Amino acid sequence: MKKLACRAVLLLLVAVCSPPASATDVIRIGVLKFGTVNWELDTLKRHGLDARYGLDVEMVPFAGEDATNVALRAGAVDMIVSDWLDVSRARTAGDDLVFVPYSSSVGAVMVPDRSGIRTLADLAGRKIGVVGGPLDKSWLLIQGLARREAGIDLASANDIVYGAPPLLAEKALQGELDAVLTYWHYAARLEAEGFRRLVSAEDAMRALGASGQVSALGYVFSEAWAGGHSRAVANFVRASRDAKALLDHSDAEWDRLHADGVIRDEGRALAVLRQRYREGIPDRAAADDEADAGRLFAVLAELGGERLVGPSPVMAPGTYWSGLTDDH
């Protein structure tokens, strides 16, 4: 309650005290057509939070993540949403991408509520659905946790089915899988359908060295571009935080997103999505987040090797945007 109250007060103060900038800076953000980042950006646009800071945020829709990456590198957009692992790997390869935390929401292993699976050890010999492929970082972290806590190799001790989130969710609902590791919003929808969390990627992160919540995704952009648009980037981060504050304390805003068709879920599913989204709003110093990301990068280098992290076993210096401050 204290956190929500503080965010509400912050939003009110910004609305009353923040004068608009004298010029408008345009920021083009590449987004997936039905991605969760649309919830924040639609809120930001609907309430004029970009204009309040002298910005015009343009949402440029794409069908897949590969397309957003190509668009960023081609200069067709200024920002996309990705993770610090991709940014570090790109920097090691000579690119100049940087990362600003956006969300700490992460995936989880979900099982039917009636299932007898209660611990990681109970997963041995089961049929498990996994989104993202064998090198998905959540999957690798949970495998690392299973080795540490239960002494089992989940990949070799089970029948693993890799697939897209909608397909695996449907198989789980039909009882074709004993458990499924999926992205946070699909996990929330399964939770609304009577599933429960067995273990989350956040549980694995903390067990493997993180001191708190670590941002899973962030806004990613060129460091050189940011150097020429430092005011715009700083103001966008402020506007993004204001949008999160609104989504954090206003249930009505979630109802509005559903009514406008931005979120298709309703009822119990919408309520669980709202709760899980709020739990993933970054709420710590960027320096602490970056330190934990560095620790987890080293763990992932051991678990996934060069195919996952690239040639360097340590996170590339400068992965987190150096312009981040307590104010933005």
SVG drawing of the C-alpha trace seen along z (x, -y; Angstrom):
<svg xmlns="http://www.w3.org/2000/svg" viewBox="-15 -26 50 67">
<polyline fill="none" stroke="black" stroke-width="0.4" points="0.0,0.0 2.9,-2.4 4.4,-1.7 1.1,-2.4 0.5,-5.6 4.0,-6.9 3.5,-6.3 0.1,-8.0 1.6,-11.0 4.5,-11.1 2.1,-11.0 0.0,-13.8 3.1,-16.0 4.4,-15.4 1.0,-16.4 0.9,-19.6 4.5,-20.7 6.1,-19.5 5.9,-22.1 6.0,-20.9 9.3,-21.2 9.5,-23.9 10.1,-21.6 8.8,-18.2 11.2,-15.3 9.9,-12.3 10.8,-8.8 9.8,-5.8 9.5,-2.6 9.3,0.8 6.7,3.0 5.2,6.4 1.6,6.0 0.2,7.8 3.1,7.4 2.7,6.3 4.8,3.2 1.7,1.8 -0.1,1.6 2.4,-0.9 2.8,-2.9 -0.9,-3.1 -1.3,-4.4 1.5,-6.9 -0.1,-8.2 -3.7,-8.1 -2.8,-10.4 -0.5,-12.7 2.5,-11.7 4.8,-12.0 3.6,-15.5 4.0,-16.5 7.7,-16.0 8.0,-17.5 7.9,-14.2 5.9,-12.5 6.2,-8.7 5.3,-6.8 4.5,-3.1 5.7,-1.2 4.2,2.3 6.0,5.4 5.1,9.1 8.2,10.5 11.2,9.8 13.6,10.3 11.9,7.6 12.2,5.1 15.9,5.9 16.4,5.3 14.4,2.1 16.5,0.7 19.8,1.4 18.5,0.0 17.4,-3.2 13.7,-2.7 13.0,-2.9 14.8,-4.5 14.0,-2.0 12.8,1.6 12.3,3.8 14.8,6.6 16.9,8.0 20.4,7.2 21.7,10.6 21.1,9.5 22.5,6.1 25.7,7.4 26.2,9.9 25.7,7.1 28.2,4.9 30.8,7.7 30.3,8.0 31.1,4.3 27.6,2.8 26.7,-0.2 23.3,0.8 22.3,-0.1 19.6,1.0 17.1,-0.8 15.1,1.5 11.4,1.8 10.0,4.9 11.1,7.5 8.2,9.9 9.5,13.3 8.2,16.7 7.4,19.6 6.9,23.4 3.1,23.9 1.3,27.1 -2.4,27.8 -3.5,27.0 -4.6,30.6 -1.2,31.9 0.9,33.9 4.0,32.0 5.1,29.9 8.9,29.6 11.5,29.5 12.4,33.1 8.8,34.1 9.4,33.0 11.8,36.0 10.4,38.2 7.6,35.8 6.5,34.3 7.4,30.6 6.6,27.9 9.2,25.2 8.8,21.9 11.8,20.2 13.9,23.2 16.7,25.0 18.7,21.8 15.9,19.8 17.5,18.1 14.6,18.8 14.8,22.5 18.6,22.5 18.3,20.8 15.6,23.2 17.7,26.1 20.6,24.7 18.3,24.4 17.1,28.0 20.7,29.3 21.5,27.3 18.3,28.1 17.2,31.5 20.3,32.9 18.5,33.6 19.1,32.6 15.7,31.5 16.7,31.6 17.8,35.2 15.5,36.6 12.3,35.5 10.4,35.5 10.8,31.9 8.5,30.3 9.6,27.0 7.0,24.8 5.2,21.4 3.4,20.1 -0.2,20.4 0.4,24.0 2.0,25.1 -0.7,23.3 -3.4,25.2 -1.5,28.5 -1.3,27.8 -5.0,27.0 -5.8,30.2 -3.7,32.3 -1.1,33.2 1.8,31.8 2.6,32.3 4.1,28.9 4.9,25.9 7.6,23.2 6.1,20.2 6.4,16.4 4.9,14.4 1.7,13.3 0.9,16.8 1.6,18.1 -0.8,15.5 -3.5,16.7 -2.9,20.3 -3.1,19.2 -6.5,17.8 -7.5,21.2 -6.6,23.1 -2.9,23.6 -0.3,22.7 3.3,21.7 5.8,24.4 8.8,22.2 9.5,19.0 12.6,17.7 12.8,15.0 13.1,17.8 16.0,19.2 17.7,15.8 17.6,15.2 18.9,18.7 21.7,18.3 23.0,15.0 20.7,12.1 20.0,9.9 16.6,8.7 14.3,8.5 16.3,8.2 14.8,6.5 14.1,9.2 13.3,6.7 14.3,3.1 14.1,0.3 17.1,0.8 18.6,-1.9 21.9,-3.0 24.3,-4.7 25.4,-7.1 21.7,-8.0 21.2,-8.6 24.2,-10.9 22.5,-13.2 19.1,-12.9 20.0,-12.7 17.1,-15.1 14.6,-13.0 15.8,-9.7 15.8,-11.1 12.3,-12.5 11.0,-9.2 12.2,-7.3 10.3,-9.8 7.2,-9.4 7.6,-5.6 7.8,-5.7 4.7,-7.9 2.8,-5.4 3.9,-2.5 2.8,-4.5 -0.7,-4.9 -0.9,-1.2 0.3,-0.4 -2.4,-2.3 -5.4,-2.5 -7.6,0.5 -9.7,-1.7 -6.9,-2.1 -6.7,1.6 -10.5,1.7 -9.9,-1.1 -7.2,0.9 -9.6,3.9 -12.5,1.7 -10.2,0.2 -9.1,3.7 -5.5,3.2 -5.8,6.1 -8.2,8.8 -8.4,10.6 -11.2,10.0 -12.5,11.1 -10.2,13.4 -7.5,13.4 -7.3,9.6 -7.1,9.5 -4.2,11.9 -2.4,10.2 -2.7,6.9 -1.3,8.3 1.6,10.0 2.4,6.9 2.5,4.7 4.8,7.2 7.2,6.8 7.5,3.0 11.2,2.1 11.6,0.5 15.3,0.4 18.4,-1.5 19.6,-0.8 23.1,-0.2 21.8,2.6 19.9,4.1 23.0,4.0 25.1,5.6 22.7,8.5 22.4,8.8 26.2,9.1 26.1,12.0 23.4,13.8 25.2,13.3 28.2,15.2 25.8,18.0 24.2,18.1 27.7,18.2 28.3,21.4 24.9,22.9 24.5,21.9 28.1,21.3 29.1,19.2 26.0,20.1 24.0,18.2 26.1,15.3 28.6,14.9 32.4,15.0 32.6,13.2 31.7,14.9 31.1,11.5 28.5,8.9 29.9,6.2 30.7,2.9 28.2,0.2 25.3,2.6 23.1,0.4 22.6,-3.1 25.0,-5.4 22.5,-8.3 20.2,-6.6 19.8,-8.6 17.5,-8.5 15.5,-11.2 15.1,-9.2"/>
</svg>
